[in-house]
Each structure stands twice: as structure tokens, then as C-alpha cells.
């Protein structure tokens, strides 16, 4: 995958990202197929959280940031609320 292919994609955290230089794992769908990457974030992200890829480090490693989710009530909640 090239950097352009991954940056801007939204993935799902499958192994909790502990924050800083402590990686977790994220699943991204590329071309309809799941791909798995070590993921780094400034803030911790729990399993099941959605994350936006902001940088491709190469060697199947990416930097991500939390992606806000919209629950059934339709009110978007951000990182400040722990989602």
C-alpha cells in the first residue's frame, strides 16, 4: 500500500492503542479486503473505536487519531467524552 492509499481511511481498533509510542492494532479495509497495521495514537483508543489514519510510517505501521462516532440518538460525540 502507498501512503496515499492509507491516509484518510477510517479503521477499527482491534487491539487497544495505549497511546504515545505504545502501539495497538487497527483493521483497515482496502480494496474490500481487511489489512492489519500496528497503530499509534497520542491518546489511548479502546477496542472497537474508529480511527482516522493520518500518517503511514511504512512497514505496516500507521499513526491514527480518534474518529467521532454517531450513536443511534444522532448526537455526535467526540474524544472529550471518551468515545
N, C-alpha and C positions, 0 to 999 in steps of 0.2 A: 504494500500500500504506500502511496505517496502521502506527503504531509497534507496536500490539498484534499485528498480523499477523506482523511480522518477529521481534520479541523472543521468544527461547525456541526459535527454529528452529535446526536444525543444517544447515550448508552445507559445501561442499567448496571448498578453496582452489584456484583455477586459475591465479593469478599470485602468486608468493611474496609474503607480507606481511613486510616488512623490520623491522617493529617501530617503536614510537614514532609519529611523525607521517608515516612513510613507508608509504603505502598499498600494498596488493596488491588482488587481485580475488577475490571469492567468488561461487559459484553457489548459489542457494537455489531449492528447488522450492516454488512457491506455487500452490496450485490445480492441481497436476500439471504446471505449466509452469515452465521454467527462467527465473530472473531473475538478473541480474548486478549486483553492487554493489561499489563501492570499499570496502575493508575495512581497518580499523585495529586493531592489537593492541599491547599493551605488550611482548610478546615476539615474535620472528620465528616465522613459520609457513611450512613448505615447501609446495610444490605437492603436492596430494593429501591434505593433512591435513584433518581435520574440525574445524570451529569452531562455537561456540555464539554466536549473536547476543545481545549484552547491552544494546545501545542503538542506536536509529535516529537518526542525525544529520540525516536528511532529505536531499533532493537525491541519492538513490541512494547514500548513504554510511552505513555501519554500523560499530559497534565490536564486536569479537569477542574471545573468549578460546578457548584450545585446548580441545578436547573429547577426553577419553581414548578410545583405541581398544582393542578386544579382539581380539588376534590369534588364529589358529587354535588355539594352545595353551591358550586360555581364561584366560590371566592378564592382567588389565587393567594397562596401563602408562600412567603419567601424563607430564606435562610434564617432570618432572625427568629423565626418561630420554630426552628428545629426540624424543618422538613427538607 
